[in-house]
Amino acid sequence: GVVIKNFPFQAVDHLAYSQLFFPVNGHLAVYDRETRILKELPGADLDEYVQTNAAWTPNGKSIVFSRGNALPMGSDPYEINVQDDNLIDQYVARKKTLKYNICIIPFNNGEGGKAEPITGASDNGKSNYFPAVSPDGKWLIFCQAETFMLLMPDSRLYIVPVTGGKARPLQCNFNAMNSWHSWSPNSKWMVYSSKGLGPYTDMFLTHIDESGNASIPVLVEKARVD
């Protein structure tokens, strides 16, 4: 299930952040392209959690994903959107929050295992989401915000070793929404989006050195998302 709230465009803030959207229920599932069988991944199929944002590690042996405390499942399994307007209003007013941890779980040929929170990207009082592992398997870059995910004004990009450690904010962060990041194949560059220049979303490139430091970002011109 997901919480979704669309805002009118009259205010500049609503133009920049037009929607509140985040999952409150969900299991990870694996689709076998040979057998055409879809099944849930044991260890990432727990009803007490919402499990989302799954991404492979480069060696194909593990999956990193975001996990938060789930809402109780509704009575209608085919109703995806949360229908409780009072609950949604509490989320909008931030009287109720949802914070995610980033975990890693072995794939184990589809048999899964125990999901473990990644130190530095979990249990830090923040919401941690959109994990992306560098192709060389060394670094994990993720978004961190006070709560929720997707279109958060306070979203900042953090980096931590995949094995866990002390997470650091990347030097390329702007002061408004940094997200939608992706590594280059050689693990030396990252493209990401930000609203640091205004209410519309721009794309930027930054270089990531061997110590996990980000360079001054470069605007990708003529790539603005209105």
C-alpha positions as CSV (number, residue, x, y, z in Angstrom):
1,G,0.0,0.0,0.0
2,V,1.1,3.6,-0.5
3,V,0.3,7.0,0.9
4,I,-0.4,9.5,-1.8
5,K,-1.4,13.1,-1.6
6,N,-1.4,15.6,-4.5
7,F,-1.1,19.3,-3.7
8,P,-2.5,22.2,-5.8
9,F,0.1,24.3,-7.7
10,Q,-0.9,27.7,-6.4
11,A,2.0,28.0,-4.0
12,V,5.6,27.9,-5.1
13,D,6.4,25.2,-2.5
14,H,3.6,23.1,-4.0
15,L,4.9,23.6,-7.5
16,A,8.3,22.3,-6.4
17,Y,7.0,19.5,-4.1
18,S,3.6,18.6,-5.6
19,Q,3.1,15.3,-4.1
20,L,3.6,13.3,-0.9
21,F,4.2,9.6,-1.9
22,F,5.7,6.7,0.0
23,P,5.0,3.0,0.6
24,V,3.5,1.7,3.8
25,N,3.3,-2.0,2.9
26,G,5.3,-4.2,0.6
27,H,7.3,-7.4,0.3
28,L,10.2,-8.0,-2.0
29,A,9.6,-10.5,-4.7
30,V,11.8,-12.3,-7.3
31,Y,10.7,-13.1,-10.9
32,D,12.5,-16.1,-12.5
33,R,12.6,-15.3,-16.2
34,E,13.2,-19.0,-17.2
35,T,10.4,-20.6,-15.1
36,R,8.3,-17.4,-15.2
37,I,7.5,-17.8,-11.5
38,L,7.2,-14.8,-9.2
39,K,7.7,-15.5,-5.5
40,E,8.5,-13.4,-2.4
41,L,12.0,-13.3,-1.1
42,P,12.2,-15.0,2.3
43,G,13.5,-12.5,4.9
44,A,12.2,-9.5,3.0
45,D,8.6,-10.7,3.0
46,L,7.7,-9.7,6.6
47,D,4.3,-8.2,7.3
48,E,5.6,-6.0,10.1
49,Y,7.8,-4.1,7.7
50,V,7.4,-2.3,4.4
51,Q,10.2,-3.5,2.2
52,T,11.0,-1.4,-0.9
53,N,13.7,0.3,-3.1
54,A,15.5,-3.0,-3.8
55,A,18.8,-2.9,-5.7
56,W,21.3,-5.6,-6.5
57,T,24.9,-5.6,-5.3
58,P,27.2,-5.9,-8.4
59,N,28.2,-9.5,-7.7
60,G,24.5,-10.5,-7.7
61,K,24.8,-12.2,-4.3
62,S,22.9,-9.7,-2.2
63,I,20.1,-7.1,-2.4
64,V,20.0,-3.8,-0.6
65,F,16.7,-2.3,0.2
66,S,14.8,0.2,2.4
67,R,12.7,-1.1,5.3
68,G,10.3,0.7,7.7
69,N,7.5,-0.2,10.1
70,A,4.5,-1.1,8.1
71,L,0.9,0.0,8.5
72,P,-1.6,-2.9,9.1
73,M,-2.8,-4.3,5.8
74,G,-6.2,-3.1,4.6
75,S,-9.1,-5.5,4.2
76,D,-9.1,-5.1,0.4
77,P,-5.9,-6.6,-1.0
78,Y,-6.5,-4.9,-4.4
79,E,-6.7,-1.4,-2.9
80,I,-3.2,0.0,-3.2
81,N,-3.8,3.6,-2.0
82,V,-4.4,4.3,1.7
83,Q,-8.0,5.6,1.9
84,D,-7.9,7.0,5.5
85,D,-8.0,10.8,4.9
86,N,-7.4,11.5,8.6
87,L,-4.3,9.4,8.6
88,I,-3.0,11.1,5.4
89,D,-3.6,14.5,7.0
90,Q,-1.5,13.4,9.9
91,Y,1.3,12.5,7.6
92,V,1.0,15.8,5.7
93,A,1.2,17.7,9.0
94,R,4.1,15.4,10.1
95,K,2.2,14.5,13.2
96,K,2.8,10.9,12.1
97,T,6.1,9.9,10.4
98,L,7.7,6.9,8.8
99,K,11.5,6.4,8.8
100,Y,13.3,3.8,6.7
101,N,16.5,1.8,7.3
102,I,18.7,0.4,4.6
103,C,19.2,-3.3,4.9
104,I,21.1,-6.0,3.0
105,I,20.0,-9.5,2.5
106,P,21.6,-12.5,0.7
107,F,19.9,-13.5,-2.5
108,N,20.8,-17.2,-2.0
109,N,19.3,-18.4,-5.3
110,G,16.0,-16.9,-4.4
111,E,15.9,-18.4,-0.9
112,G,16.8,-15.2,0.9
113,G,18.0,-15.1,4.5
114,K,18.2,-12.7,7.3
115,A,18.1,-9.0,6.4
116,E,20.7,-6.9,8.3
117,P,20.6,-3.1,8.7
118,I,23.6,-1.4,7.3
119,T,25.5,0.5,9.9
120,G,25.5,4.2,9.0
121,A,22.4,3.9,6.8
122,S,20.0,2.7,9.5
123,D,18.9,3.3,13.1
124,N,20.0,7.0,13.0
125,G,16.8,8.7,13.7
126,K,16.4,9.6,10.0
127,S,14.7,8.1,7.0
128,N,17.2,6.3,4.7
129,Y,16.2,5.3,1.2
130,F,17.0,4.9,-2.5
131,P,20.2,2.8,-2.0
132,A,22.7,2.6,-4.9
133,V,25.8,0.5,-4.7
134,S,28.8,1.4,-6.8
135,P,29.6,-1.0,-9.6
136,D,33.0,-1.9,-7.9
137,G,31.0,-3.0,-4.8
138,K,32.7,-0.5,-2.5
139,W,30.3,2.3,-1.8
140,L,26.7,2.8,-1.0
141,I,25.1,6.2,-1.7
142,F,21.6,6.8,-0.4
143,C,19.2,9.6,0.4
144,Q,18.6,10.7,3.9
145,A,15.7,12.9,5.2
146,E,13.9,13.5,8.4
147,T,11.0,11.3,7.4
148,F,9.2,9.6,4.4
149,M,10.9,9.4,0.9
150,L,10.5,10.9,-2.6
151,L,10.4,14.6,-3.1
152,M,11.6,15.5,0.3
153,P,13.0,19.1,0.5
154,D,15.6,18.1,3.1
155,S,16.8,15.0,1.2
156,R,20.6,14.9,1.1
157,L,22.9,12.3,-0.4
158,Y,25.1,10.3,2.0
159,I,27.9,7.8,1.3
160,V,29.0,4.8,3.4
161,P,31.0,1.6,2.7
162,V,28.7,-1.2,1.7
163,T,30.0,-3.2,4.6
164,G,28.8,-0.4,6.9
165,G,30.6,2.4,8.8
166,K,30.3,6.1,9.4
167,A,28.0,7.8,6.8
168,R,29.1,11.2,5.4
169,P,27.0,13.8,3.5
170,L,28.4,14.2,0.0
171,Q,30.0,17.6,-0.7
172,C,27.9,18.0,-3.9
173,N,24.6,18.4,-1.9
174,F,22.5,21.5,-2.6
175,N,20.2,23.1,0.0
176,A,17.0,21.6,-1.6
177,M,16.2,18.0,-2.5
178,N,19.1,15.8,-3.7
179,S,17.9,12.5,-5.1
180,W,17.5,10.1,-8.0
181,H,21.2,9.3,-8.1
182,S,23.0,6.8,-10.4
183,W,26.6,5.6,-10.7
184,S,28.7,5.5,-13.8
185,P,29.9,2.0,-14.8
186,N,33.5,2.8,-13.6
187,S,32.3,3.9,-10.1
188,K,34.0,7.3,-10.6
189,W,31.0,9.5,-11.4
190,M,27.5,10.0,-10.2
191,V,24.5,11.7,-11.8
192,Y,21.8,13.0,-9.6
193,S,18.9,15.5,-9.4
194,S,18.3,18.5,-7.2
195,K,16.1,21.5,-6.8
196,G,18.9,23.6,-5.5
197,L,18.6,26.1,-8.3
198,G,14.8,26.6,-8.1
199,P,11.4,24.8,-8.0
200,Y,12.2,22.7,-11.1
201,T,14.4,19.7,-11.0
202,D,17.9,19.9,-12.5
203,M,20.5,17.1,-13.2
204,F,24.1,17.3,-12.1
205,L,27.3,15.3,-12.4
206,T,29.9,14.9,-9.7
207,H,33.1,12.9,-9.5
208,I,33.5,10.4,-6.6
209,D,37.2,9.8,-5.7
210,E,38.6,6.7,-4.1
211,S,38.0,8.0,-0.6
212,G,34.3,8.7,-1.4
213,N,34.6,12.5,-1.7
214,A,32.4,14.3,-4.2
215,S,33.6,17.1,-6.5
216,I,31.9,20.4,-7.2
217,P,28.8,19.5,-9.2
218,V,28.4,20.3,-12.8
219,L,25.0,21.2,-14.3
220,V,23.8,18.9,-17.1
221,E,22.4,21.6,-19.3
222,K,19.1,21.4,-21.2
223,A,18.1,18.4,-19.0
224,R,15.7,20.2,-16.7
225,V,12.5,18.3,-15.7
226,D,9.5,20.7,-15.5
